[in-house]
Amino acid sequence: MPTHLVTTDQPCPLWRRLLALVYDLLIVVAIVMVVGLLCQLATGGQLIRTGAVTIVPVWYQALQGVVVSAYFVSSWVRGGQTVGMRPWRIRVTREDGGAISMQQAMIRLLVAAAPMVLLMLTPVLGLRATLWTLLVVWAGWFLAGCFDARRRALHDFAAHTEIRRLD
């Protein structure tokens, strides 16, 4: 068994990327739950206040964002793969096939997460409409890959990265 996996020149099909994202969603939910539990314990169960209005502290939202971001960035920089990418045998690389830099990982993350800003529309549109809008925008992010020979999503264009299949 080789000690490292070699990427091919074949771009990753969209369906593999999306299935890897589903796997990563499970990891992200677990991370958010653990951070939430630790924060609840640290605040004596007073982290989120409910009543007529639910109040979630800004520091907690920022902490969750940093922890989830660290999962993706560290996975991409250290081995080019998140946990969700491993079973689908795909890896994020530079356009020349090499390992991505920290700067590329941060650009990729920020562009991929940019539609999350739409969540601020929740008070205006309502949660359901906001989530559908977010889903449509993200679909557009990935739809770009259907028109690109190397199947790159918008965040790959911005970061000069691509997702490749492994041998």
FIKOLZA-1660 file (N, C-alpha, C; in steps of 0.1 Angstrom, whole numbers, plus 5000, padded with zeros to 4 digits):
% residues 167
   i   px   py   pz ch aa at
   1 5009 4988 5000  A  M  N
   1 5000 5000 5000  A  M CA
   1 5009 5012 5000  A  M  C
   2 5007 5022 4991  A  P  N
   2 5015 5034 4990  A  P CA
   2 5013 5042 5003  A  P  C
   3 5024 5050 5006  A  T  N
   3 5023 5058 5018  A  T CA
   3 5015 5071 5015  A  T  C
   4 5014 5075 5003  A  H  N
   4 5006 5087 4999  A  H CA
   4 4998 5084 4987  A  H  C
   5 4987 5091 4985  A  L  N
   5 4979 5089 4974  A  L CA
   5 4982 5099 4963  A  L  C
   6 4982 5095 4951  A  V  N
   6 4985 5104 4940  A  V CA
   6 4973 5109 4933  A  V  C
   7 4972 5122 4931  A  T  N
   7 4961 5127 4924  A  T CA
   7 4962 5125 4909  A  T  C
   8 4951 5124 4902  A  T  N
   8 4951 5122 4888  A  T CA
   8 4949 5136 4881  A  T  C
   9 4949 5136 4868  A  D  N
   9 4946 5149 4861  A  D CA
   9 4931 5150 4859  A  D  C
  10 4924 5140 4863  A  Q  N
  10 4909 5140 4861  A  Q CA
  10 4902 5149 4871  A  Q  C
  11 4894 5158 4866  A  P  N
  11 4886 5166 4876  A  P CA
  11 4876 5158 4883  A  P  C
  12 4872 5162 4894  A  C  N
  12 4862 5155 4902  A  C CA
  12 4848 5159 4897  A  C  C
  13 4839 5148 4894  A  P  N
  13 4826 5152 4890  A  P CA
  13 4818 5158 4902  A  P  C
  14 4808 5166 4898  A  L  N
  14 4800 5173 4908  A  L CA
  14 4793 5164 4918  A  L  C
  15 4788 5153 4914  A  W  N
  15 4781 5144 4923  A  W CA
  15 4791 5139 4934  A  W  C
  16 4803 5137 4931  A  R  N
  16 4813 5133 4942  A  R CA
  16 4815 5144 4952  A  R  C
  17 4816 5156 4946  A  R  N
  17 4818 5168 4955  A  R CA
  17 4807 5170 4964  A  R  C
  18 4795 5168 4959  A  L  N
  18 4783 5170 4967  A  L CA
  18 4781 5159 4978  A  L  C
  19 4784 5147 4974  A  L  N
  19 4784 5136 4984  A  L CA
  19 4794 5138 4995  A  L  C
  20 4806 5143 4991  A  A  N
  20 4816 5146 5001  A  A CA
  20 4811 5157 5011  A  A  C
  21 4804 5167 5005  A  L  N
  21 4799 5178 5013  A  L CA
  21 4788 5172 5023  A  L  C
  22 4781 5162 5019  A  V  N
  22 4771 5156 5028  A  V CA
  22 4778 5150 5040  A  V  C
  23 4789 5143 5037  A  Y  N
  23 4797 5136 5048  A  Y CA
  23 4802 5147 5057  A  Y  C
  24 4808 5158 5051  A  D  N
  24 4814 5169 5059  A  D CA
  24 4803 5176 5067  A  D  C
  25 4791 5176 5062  A  L  N
  25 4780 5183 5070  A  L CA
  25 4778 5175 5083  A  L  C
  26 4779 5162 5083  A  L  N
  26 4778 5154 5095  A  L CA
  26 4789 5157 5105  A  L  C
  27 4802 5159 5099  A  I  N
  27 4813 5162 5108  A  I CA
  27 4811 5176 5114  A  I  C
  28 4806 5185 5106  A  V  N
  28 4804 5199 5111  A  V CA
  28 4793 5199 5121  A  V  C
  29 4783 5192 5120  A  V  N
  29 4772 5191 5130  A  V CA
  29 4778 5186 5143  A  V  C
  30 4786 5175 5142  A  A  N
  30 4793 5170 5154  A  A CA
  30 4802 5180 5161  A  A  C
  31 4810 5188 5153  A  I  N
  31 4819 5198 5158  A  I CA
  31 4810 5209 5165  A  I  C
  32 4800 5213 5159  A  V  N
  32 4791 5224 5164  A  V CA
  32 4785 5219 5177  A  V  C
  33 4781 5206 5178  A  M  N
  33 4775 5201 5190  A  M CA
  33 4785 5200 5202  A  M  C
  34 4797 5196 5199  A  V  N
  34 4807 5195 5209  A  V CA
  34 4811 5209 5214  A  V  C
  35 4813 5219 5205  A  V  N
  35 4816 5233 5210  A  V CA
  35 4804 5238 5218  A  V  C
  36 4792 5236 5213  A  G  N
  36 4780 5240 5220  A  G CA
  36 4779 5234 5234  A  G  C
  37 4782 5222 5236  A  L  N
  37 4782 5215 5249  A  L CA
  37 4792 5222 5258  A  L  C
  38 4804 5223 5253  A  L  N
  38 4815 5229 5261  A  L CA
  38 4811 5244 5265  A  L  C
  39 4805 5251 5256  A  C  N
  39 4801 5265 5259  A  C CA
  39 4790 5265 5269  A  C  C
  40 4781 5256 5268  A  Q  N
  40 4769 5254 5278  A  Q CA
  40 4775 5251 5292  A  Q  C
  41 4785 5242 5292  A  L  N
  41 4791 5238 5305  A  L CA
  41 4798 5250 5311  A  L  C
  42 4805 5258 5302  A  A  N
  42 4813 5269 5307  A  A CA
  42 4804 5281 5312  A  A  C
  43 4792 5282 5307  A  T  N
  43 4783 5293 5311  A  T CA
  43 4773 5288 5321  A  T  C
  44 4774 5276 5326  A  G  N
  44 4764 5271 5335  A  G CA
  44 4750 5269 5330  A  G  C
  45 4750 5266 5317  A  G  N
  45 4737 5264 5310  A  G CA
  45 4730 5277 5306  A  G  C
  46 4737 5288 5307  A  Q  N
  46 4731 5301 5304  A  Q CA
  46 4735 5307 5291  A  Q  C
  47 4740 5299 5282  A  L  N
  47 4746 5303 5269  A  L CA
  47 4735 5310 5261  A  L  C
  48 4725 5303 5258  A  I  N
  48 4714 5309 5249  A  I CA
  48 4702 5312 5258  A  I  C
  49 4697 5324 5257  A  R  N
  49 4685 5328 5264  A  R CA
  49 4673 5327 5255  A  R  C
  50 4663 5321 5260  A  T  N
  50 4650 5320 5253  A  T CA
  50 4639 5328 5260  A  T  C
  51 4629 5331 5253  A  G  N
  51 4618 5339 5258  A  G CA
  51 4610 5344 5246  A  G  C
  52 4606 5356 5247  A  A  N
  52 4599 5362 5236  A  A CA
  52 4609 5363 5224  A  A  C
  53 4621 5365 5227  A  V  N
  53 4632 5365 5216  A  V CA
  53 4643 5357 5221  A  V  C
  54 4649 5349 5212  A  T  N
  54 4660 5340 5215  A  T CA
  54 4673 5348 5213  A  T  C
  55 4682 5348 5223  A  I  N
  55 4694 5356 5222  A  I CA
  55 4706 5346 5222  A  I  C
  56 4713 5346 5211  A  V  N
  56 4725 5338 5210  A  V CA
  56 4737 5348 5210  A  V  C
  57 4746 5347 5219  A  P  N
  57 4757 5357 5220  A  P CA
  57 4766 5357 5207  A  P  C
  58 4770 5369 5204  A  V  N
  58 4778 5370 5192  A  V CA
  58 4791 5363 5193  A  V  C
  59 4797 5363 5205  A  W  N
  59 4810 5356 5207  A  W CA
  59 4808 5341 5204  A  W  C
  60 4797 5335 5207  A  Y  N
  60 4794 5321 5205  A  Y CA
  60 4793 5318 5190  A  Y  C
  61 4786 5327 5183  A  Q  N
  61 4784 5325 5169  A  Q CA
  61 4798 5326 5162  A  Q  C
  62 4806 5336 5166  A  A  N
  62 4820 5338 5161  A  A CA
  62 4828 5325 5164  A  A  C
  63 4828 5320 5176  A  L  N
  63 4835 5309 5180  A  L CA
  63 4832 5297 5171  A  L  C
  64 4819 5294 5169  A  Q  N
  64 4815 5283 5160  A  Q CA
  64 4820 5285 5146  A  Q  C
  65 4820 5297 5141  A  G  N
  65 4825 5300 5128  A  G CA
  65 4840 5297 5127  A  G  C
  66 4847 5301 5137  A  V  N
  66 4862 5299 5137  A  V CA
  66 4865 5284 5138  A  V  C
  67 4858 5277 5146  A  V  N
  67 4861 5263 5148  A  V CA
  67 4857 5255 5135  A  V  C
  68 4846 5257 5129  A  V  N
  68 4842 5251 5116  A  V CA
  68 4852 5254 5105  A  V  C
  69 4856 5267 5105  A  S  N
  69 4865 5272 5095  A  S CA
  69 4879 5265 5096  A  S  C
  70 4883 5263 5109  A  A  N
  70 4896 5257 5112  A  A CA
  70 4896 5242 5107  A  A  C
  71 4884 5235 5108  A  Y  N
  71 4883 5222 5103  A  Y CA
  71 4886 5221 5088  A  Y  C
  72 4880 5230 5081  A  F  N
  72 4881 5229 5066  A  F CA
  72 4896 5234 5062  A  F  C
  73 4900 5245 5067  A  V  N
  73 4913 5250 5063  A  V CA
  73 4924 5241 5067  A  V  C
  74 4924 5236 5079  A  S  N
  74 4935 5226 5084  A  S CA
  74 4934 5213 5075  A  S  C
  75 4923 5209 5072  A  S  N
  75 4922 5196 5064  A  S CA
  75 4927 5199 5050  A  S  C
  76 4924 5210 5044  A  W  N
  76 4929 5213 5030  A  W CA
  76 4944 5215 5030  A  W  C
  77 4949 5222 5040  A  V  N
  77 4963 5225 5040  A  V CA
  77 4972 5213 5044  A  V  C
  78 4967 5205 5054  A  R  N
  78 4975 5194 5058  A  R CA
  78 4976 5182 5049  A  R  C
  79 4965 5179 5043  A  G  N
  79 4965 5167 5034  A  G CA
  79 4956 5169 5021  A  G  C
  80 4950 5180 5020  A  G  N
  80 4942 5183 5008  A  G CA
  80 4928 5176 5009  A  G  C
  81 4925 5170 5020  A  Q  N
  81 4912 5163 5021  A  Q CA
  81 4906 5165 5034  A  Q  C
  82 4893 5167 5034  A  T  N
  82 4885 5167 5046  A  T CA
  82 4881 5153 5049  A  T  C
  83 4875 5150 5060  A  V  N
  83 4870 5136 5063  A  V CA
  83 4860 5132 5052  A  V  C
  84 4851 5141 5048  A  G  N
  84 4841 5138 5037  A  G CA
  84 4847 5135 5024  A  G  C
  85 4859 5140 5021  A  M  N
  85 4865 5138 5008  A  M CA
  85 4872 5124 5007  A  M  C
  86 4876 5119 5018  A  R  N
  86 4884 5106 5018  A  R CA
  86 4877 5095 5012  A  R  C
  87 4864 5092 5016  A  P  N
  87 4858 5080 5010  A  P CA
  87 4855 5081 4995  A  P  C
  88 4854 5094 4990  A  W  N
  88 4851 5096 4976  A  W CA
  88 4864 5098 4968  A  W  C
  89 4875 5097 4975  A  R  N
  89 4888 5097 4968  A  R CA
  89 4890 5109 4960  A  R  C
  90 4888 5120 4966  A  I  N
  90 4891 5133 4960  A  I CA
  90 4899 5142 4969  A  I  C
  91 4906 5151 4963  A  R  N
  91 4916 5160 4970  A  R CA
  91 4915 5174 4964  A  R  C
  92 4917 5184 4972  A  V  N
  92 4918 5198 4967  A  V CA
  92 4933 5200 4964  A  V  C
  93 4936 5206 4953  A  T  N
  93 4950 5209 4949  A  T CA
  93 4951 5223 4943  A  T  C
  94 4963 5227 4941  A  R  N
  94 4966 5239 4933  A  R CA
  94 4963 5235 4919  A  R  C
  95 4962 5245 4910  A  E  N
  95 4959 5242 4896  A  E CA
  95 4970 5233 4890  A  E  C
  96 4982 5234 4895  A  D  N
  96 4993 5225 4890  A  D CA
  96 4994 5212 4897  A  D  C
  97 4985 5209 4906  A  G  N
  97 4984 5196 4912  A  G CA
  97 4991 5195 4926  A  G  C
  98 4998 5206 4930  A  G  N
  98 5005 5206 4943  A  G CA
  98 4995 5209 4954  A  G  C
  99 5001 5209 4966  A  A  N
  99 4993 5212 4978  A  A CA
  99 4990 5226 4979  A  A  C
 100 4978 5229 4984  A  I  N
 100 4974 5243 4985  A  I CA
 100 4980 5250 4997  A  I  C
 101 4982 5263 4995  A  S  N
 101 4988 5271 5006  A  S CA
 101 4977 5276 5016  A  S  C
 102 4981 5281 5027  A  M  N
 102 4972 5286 5037  A  M CA
 102 4964 5298 5031  A  M  C
 103 4970 5306 5023  A  Q  N
 103 4963 5317 5017  A  Q CA
 103 4952 5312 5007  A  Q  C
 104 4955 5302 4999  A  Q  N
 104 4945 5296 4990  A  Q CA
 104 4934 5290 4998  A  Q  C
 105 4937 5283 5009  A  A  N
 105 4927 5277 5017  A  A CA
 105 4917 5287 5023  A  A  C
 106 4923 5299 5028  A  M  N
 106 4915 5309 5034  A  M CA
 106 4906 5316 5023  A  M  C
 107 4911 5318 5011  A  I  N
 107 4903 5324 5000  A  I CA
 107 4892 5315 4997  A  I  C
 108 4895 5302 4995  A  R  N
 108 4886 5292 4992  A  R CA
 108 4874 5291 5002  A  R  C
 109 4878 5292 5015  A  L  N
 109 4868 5291 5026  A  L CA
 109 4859 5304 5025  A  L  C
 110 4865 5316 5024  A  L  N
 110 4858 5328 5025  A  L CA
 110 4848 5329 5013  A  L  C
 111 4852 5325 5001  A  V  N
 111 4844 5326 4989  A  V CA
 111 4832 5316 4990  A  V  C
 112 4836 5303 4995  A  A  N
 112 4826 5293 4996  A  A CA
 112 4816 5297 5007  A  A  C
 113 4820 5303 5017  A  A  N
 113 4811 5307 5028  A  A CA
 113 4804 5320 5026  A  A  C
 114 4808 5328 5016  A  A  N
 114 4802 5341 5014  A  A CA
 114 4787 5341 5013  A  A  C
 115 4780 5331 5008  A  P  N
 115 4765 5332 5008  A  P CA
 115 4759 5331 5022  A  P  C
 116 4767 5328 5032  A  M  N
 116 4762 5327 5046  A  M CA
 116 4757 5341 5050  A  M  C
 117 4763 5352 5044  A  V  N
 117 4759 5365 5047  A  V CA
 117 4743 5367 5045  A  V  C
 118 4738 5359 5036  A  L  N
 118 4723 5360 5033  A  L CA
 118 4715 5356 5046  A  L  C
 119 4721 5350 5055  A  L  N
 119 4714 5346 5067  A  L CA
 119 4709 5359 5075  A  L  C
 120 4716 5370 5072  A  M  N
 120 4711 5383 5078  A  M CA
 120 4698 5387 5073  A  M  C
 121 4693 5381 5062  A  L  N
 121 4680 5384 5057  A  L CA
 121 4669 5377 5064  A  L  C
 122 4672 5369 5073  A  T  N
 122 4662 5361 5080  A  T CA
 122 4651 5370 5086  A  T  C
 123 4654 5380 5093  A  P  N
 123 4643 5389 5099  A  P CA
 123 4634 5395 5088  A  P  C
 124 4639 5397 5076  A  V  N
 124 4631 5403 5066  A  V CA
 124 4623 5392 5058  A  V  C
 125 4630 5382 5054  A  L  N
 125 4624 5372 5045  A  L CA
 125 4618 5360 5053  A  L  C
 126 4622 5358 5065  A  G  N
 126 4618 5346 5073  A  G CA
 126 4628 5335 5070  A  G  C
 127 4628 5326 5080  A  L  N
 127 4639 5315 5079  A  L CA
 127 4638 5307 5067  A  L  C
 128 4626 5302 5063  A  R  N
 128 4624 5293 5052  A  R CA
 128 4628 5300 5039  A  R  C
 129 4624 5312 5036  A  A  N
 129 4628 5319 5024  A  A CA
 129 4643 5321 5023  A  A  C
 130 4648 5325 5035  A  T  N
 130 4663 5328 5035  A  T CA
 130 4671 5315 5032  A  T  C
 131 4667 5304 5038  A  L  N
 131 4674 5291 5036  A  L CA
 131 4673 5287 5021  A  L  C
 132 4661 5288 5015  A  W  N
 132 4660 5285 5001  A  W CA
 132 4668 5294 4992  A  W  C
 133 4669 5307 4996  A  T  N
 133 4677 5316 4988  A  T CA
 133 4692 5312 4990  A  T  C
 134 4696 5309 5002  A  L  N
 134 4710 5304 5004  A  L CA
 134 4713 5292 4996  A  L  C
 135 4704 5282 4995  A  L  N
 135 4706 5270 4988  A  L CA
 135 4707 5273 4973  A  L  C
 136 4699 5282 4968  A  V  N
 136 4699 5285 4953  A  V CA
 136 4712 5292 4950  A  V  C
 137 4717 5301 4959  A  V  N
 137 4730 5308 4956  A  V CA
 137 4741 5298 4956  A  V  C
 138 4741 5289 4966  A  W  N
 138 4752 5278 4966  A  W CA
 138 4751 5269 4954  A  W  C
 139 4739 5266 4950  A  A  N
 139 4738 5258 4938  A  A CA
 139 4745 5265 4926  A  A  C
 140 4743 5278 4925  A  G  N
 140 4750 5286 4915  A  G CA
 140 4765 5286 4916  A  G  C
 141 4770 5286 4928  A  W  N
 141 4784 5285 4931  A  W CA
 141 4790 5272 4924  A  W  C
 142 4783 5261 4926  A  F  N
 142 4787 5248 4921  A  F CA
 142 4783 5246 4906  A  F  C
 143 4773 5253 4902  A  L  N
 143 4768 5252 4888  A  L CA
 143 4779 5257 4878  A  L  C
 144 4787 5266 4883  A  A  N
 144 4798 5271 4874  A  A CA
 144 4807 5259 4870  A  A  C
 145 4808 5249 4878  A  G  N
 145 4816 5237 4875  A  G CA
 145 4811 5229 4863  A  G  C
 146 4798 5230 4860  A  C  N
 146 4792 5223 4849  A  C CA
 146 4796 5229 4836  A  C  C
 147 4801 5242 4836  A  F  N
 147 4806 5249 4824  A  F CA
 147 4821 5250 4822  A  F  C
 148 4828 5245 4832  A  D  N
 148 4842 5245 4832  A  D CA
 148 4848 5231 4829  A  D  C
 149 4858 5231 4821  A  A  N
 149 4864 5218 4817  A  A CA
 149 4870 5211 4829  A  A  C
 150 4875 5218 4839  A  R  N
 150 4881 5212 4851  A  R CA
 150 4872 5211 4863  A  R  C
 151 4859 5214 4860  A  R  N
 151 4848 5213 4870  A  R CA
 151 4850 5221 4883  A  R  C
 152 4856 5233 4881  A  R  N
 152 4858 5242 4893  A  R CA
 152 4846 5250 4897  A  R  C
 153 4843 5250 4909  A  A  N
 153 4833 5259 4915  A  A CA
 153 4838 5273 4917  A  A  C
 154 4830 5282 4920  A  L  N
 154 4835 5296 4921  A  L CA
 154 4846 5298 4931  A  L  C
 155 4845 5291 4942  A  H  N
 155 4856 5292 4952  A  H CA
 155 4869 5287 4947  A  H  C
 156 4868 5277 4938  A  D  N
 156 4880 5271 4932  A  D CA
 156 4886 5282 4922  A  D  C
 157 4878 5288 4915  A  F  N
 157 4883 5299 4906  A  F CA
 157 4890 5310 4914  A  F  C
 158 4884 5314 4925  A  A  N
 158 4889 5325 4933  A  A CA
 158 4903 5321 4939  A  A  C
 159 4904 5309 4944  A  A  N
 159 4916 5304 4951  A  A CA
 159 4926 5298 4942  A  A  C
 160 4923 5296 4929  A  H  N
 160 4932 5289 4920  A  H CA
 160 4934 5275 4924  A  H  C
 161 4923 5268 4928  A  T  N
 161 4924 5254 4932  A  T CA
 161 4915 5246 4924  A  T  C
 162 4916 5233 4925  A  E  N
 162 4906 5224 4919  A  E CA
 162 4905 5211 4927  A  E  C
 163 4894 5204 4925  A  I  N
 163 4892 5191 4931  A  I CA
 163 4895 5180 4921  A  I  C
 164 4905 5171 4925  A  R  N
 164 4909 5161 4916  A  R CA
 164 4906 5147 4922  A  R  C
 165 4905 5138 4913  A  R  N
 165 4903 5124 4918  A  R CA
 165 4916 5118 4921  A  R  C
 166 4916 5108 4930  A  L  N
 166 4928 5101 4934  A  L CA
 166 4929 5088 4927  A  L  C
 167 4941 5083 4925  A  D  N
 167 4944 5069 4919  A  D CA
 167 4939 5059 4929  A  D  C
% end
